Amino acid sequence: MATFTVNVEDVTGALETNLSKLGFEIYPLKVGWYNSMLPPSLHLAYPDDSLAILVLSTPSMFEHAFLPFMERRGFQGLSDPIDQCVKHCVTSAVSQCFPEEDVDVRYDYELLPSRKPKFLAQTAAHVSGAAFYYQQSDVRDQPWGGKKMFGVCIHPKFGGWFAIRALLVFGGVTVGSEMTQPIAPDCLPSREHRIQLLEAFNFHWRDWNYRNIIPPVQTYSEKQKDYFSTLPAKRLALLKTWGFLPKDPTEENSHNSLNEHG
Ligand code: B12
């Protein structure tokens, strides 16, 4: 594959402009930073110097991207509405910003044939400097016996009020040695806070409190909380009560049916 070396800001600038107004943040990283944390079975099969970009959703994604997407009836009742919206935003931005480039776009919910995730979102968030990944191994003298505790990333501005959505891998684009690895901001240096975080995330994640482990600059709106605290199987019914209906895939012209609800 032909590769060329770029200045990172030249690649990220247009994508940042496009996605930030929709409530997303982007963080560039080198594939090698990610692979160096993982066993070979979880590696991305690209050279270490290849460019990747992590995409996060912030609290405003719901109002800036999701509700408008639903209003435009971009949604078809086949798979998760948020996933469809994120995919729509990311693929439109990628095709506008990199029309010539072959970009491998991986979403957080996608699995490989081996049933492993297509990328480990939290490891990517940590190595790109987006959000520190607090893991069981980051707590000395663990109080949980042998119990497995899942780790969680904390964003320096949004605490836990964000989600990691996608990784874009530019196999043909390498970045030079001027791109140095950022250090993820450690917002919870103390053992006690780390224990509190991991316990809240593992034992009480449904009450949202782990998200407030540091004071966030913004949280999800009440409407967004209503949406995410509704069971996935009942979200379509909730969207209907908000006046949103999925697009019928057999519709020839969506304007006709929009008029029916006019
Ligand atoms: C499978 C999955 C689950 C499973 C299993 C959880 C797990 N962590 O394994 C279940 C269904 C239980 C689950 C539940 C939830 N999940 Co979940 N889940 C995932 C998913 C799809 C894959 C995680 C996975 O399989 N990891 C594999 C394991 C082996 O990875 P690991 O433990 O990190 O181990 C690696 C690292 O330790 C690395 N490593 C080793 N040393 C070092 C050192 C450093 C410094 C670093 C960086 C890495 C590193 O090597 C290990 C692999 O060899 C991710 C999305 C994604 N694509 O990543 C979301 C994700 C982890 N889930 C998420 C959330 C929010 C939840 C829930 C709260 C529900 C929800 N969606 O609201 C609950 C709460 C968890 C709980 N209390 O049980 C978020 C977490 C966000 C955050 N702030 O961290 C993610 C990232 C999804 C997202 N879109 O944002 N989840």
Boltz pocket constraint, residues with backbone or C-beta under 6 A from the ligand:
constraints:
  - pocket:
      binder: B
      contacts: [[A, 37], [A, 38], [A, 39], [A, 42], [A, 107], [A, 108], [A, 109], [A, 110], [A, 117], [A, 118], [A, 119], [A, 120], [A, 121], [A, 122], [A, 123], [A, 126], [A, 127], [A, 133], [A, 135], [A, 150], [A, 151], [A, 152], [A, 153], [A, 154], [A, 159], [A, 160], [A, 162], [A, 163], [A, 164], [A, 165], [A, 201], [A, 202], [A, 203], [A, 205]]
      max_distance: 6.0
